[in-house]
């Protein structure tokens, strides 16, 4: 249970961090935690995933992963609170609201 809670904190922190343009201070204000907590969580996310968020490709992979989690339904994966429903991450193309299906022509059906 503690690992799931920590994972949820990491995911919501990362999503907020991206929304706040990679600012630990703004992220901390939004999440109501200390900036050092944000810095620690981001460092742990990088250690756990092997991603380097200062590298464009790694940052984009993380943003796409958050979009996929959101599209699949955060409640199904146990990751409530990733970000407010219907809001796109900064820089994410499209930003369809959760649960909005792709046109059947886009899925090849």
BELFEN-V656601 format. One record per residue. N is the residue number from 0. RES is the residue in one letter. SS is DSSP state (h for helix, s for strand, l for the rest). PHI is phi in degrees with one decimal (999 if undefined). D_FIRST is the distance of its C-alpha to the first C-alpha in Angstrom with 2 decimals. Layout:
BEGIN
N_RES_SS_PHI_D_FIRST + N_RES_SS_PHI_D_FIRST
END
This chain:
BEGIN
0_X_l_999_0.00 + 1_X_h_-66.4_3.80 + 2_X_h_-63.8_5.47 + 3_X_h_-65.5_5.19 + 4_X_h_-62.9_6.26 + 5_X_h_-63.7_8.64 + 6_X_h_-62.4_9.84 + 7_X_h_-63.8_10.62 + 8_X_h_-60.7_12.40 + 9_X_h_-63.3_14.25 + 10_X_h_-65.1_15.39 + 11_X_h_-67.6_16.55 + 12_X_h_-64.8_18.18 + 13_X_h_-63.9_19.95 + 14_X_h_-61.1_21.21 + 15_X_h_-65.9_22.50 + 16_X_h_-57.0_24.00 + 17_X_h_-66.3_25.97 + 18_X_h_-60.8_27.10 + 19_X_l_-93.2_28.32 + 20_X_l_54.8_30.34 + 21_X_l_63.2_28.34 + 22_X_l_-100.8_28.97 + 23_X_h_-60.6_26.43 + 24_X_h_-67.6_28.43 + 25_X_h_-66.9_28.42 + 26_X_h_-61.5_24.75 + 27_X_h_-60.8_24.00 + 28_X_h_-61.8_26.28 + 29_X_h_-64.4_24.71 + 30_X_h_-87.4_21.11 + 31_X_l_60.2_22.40 + 32_X_l_-131.5_21.23 + 33_X_l_-74.7_23.51 + 34_X_h_-54.7_25.06 + 35_X_h_-64.1_23.99 + 36_X_h_-64.9_20.30 + 37_X_h_-62.6_21.17 + 38_X_h_-58.8_23.18 + 39_X_h_-61.8_20.47 + 40_X_h_-62.3_17.90 + 41_X_h_-63.9_20.73 + 42_X_h_-61.9_21.71 + 43_X_h_-65.6_18.26 + 44_X_h_-59.0_18.22 + 45_X_h_-64.3_21.69 + 46_X_h_-64.5_20.87 + 47_X_h_-69.3_17.99 + 48_X_h_-90.8_20.06 + 49_X_l_79.5_23.49 + 50_X_l_-82.3_24.74 + 51_X_l_-115.9_27.30 + 52_X_l_-70.0_27.13 + 53_X_l_-87.6_30.71 + 54_X_l_-99.6_31.87 + 55_X_h_-49.7_32.70 + 56_X_h_-60.8_31.62 + 57_X_h_-64.5_28.15 + 58_X_h_-62.7_27.71 + 59_X_h_-64.4_28.96 + 60_X_h_-58.6_26.62 + 61_X_h_-65.5_23.61 + 62_X_h_-65.2_25.18 + 63_X_h_-65.1_25.88 + 64_X_h_-60.0_22.34 + 65_X_h_-64.4_21.18 + 66_X_h_-63.4_24.02 + 67_X_h_-63.9_23.03 + 68_X_h_-56.8_19.45 + 69_X_h_-65.1_21.19 + 70_X_h_-65.3_23.84 + 71_X_h_-75.1_21.56 + 72_X_l_102.8_19.86 + 73_X_h_-58.3_16.80 + 74_X_h_-67.0_15.67 + 75_X_h_-67.6_15.93 + 76_X_h_-89.7_13.75 + 77_X_l_78.2_11.00 + 78_X_l_-115.0_12.43 + 79_X_l_-62.2_14.19 + 80_X_l_80.9_16.38 + 81_X_l_-59.4_17.47 + 82_X_l_-167.7_20.95 + 83_X_l_-58.7_23.22 + 84_X_l_-56.9_24.36 + 85_X_l_79.9_27.65 + 86_X_l_-104.9_27.72 + 87_X_l_-92.3_28.46 + 88_X_l_-67.1_27.50 + 89_X_l_-60.0_30.57 + 90_X_l_82.9_32.74 + 91_X_l_-83.7_31.15 + 92_X_l_-71.8_34.00 + 93_X_l_83.2_34.13 + 94_X_l_59.3_31.00 + 95_X_l_-61.2_31.03 + 96_X_l_-62.3_28.97 + 97_X_l_-55.7_25.86 + 98_X_l_83.7_27.03 + 99_X_l_-84.0_30.52 + 100_X_l_-76.9_31.79 + 101_X_l_-70.5_34.02 + 102_X_l_-57.8_37.63 + 103_X_h_-59.5_38.33 + 104_X_h_-67.0_40.79 + 105_X_h_-78.9_38.05 + 106_X_h_-98.8_35.97 + 107_X_l_80.6_39.01 + 108_X_l_-80.0_38.81
END
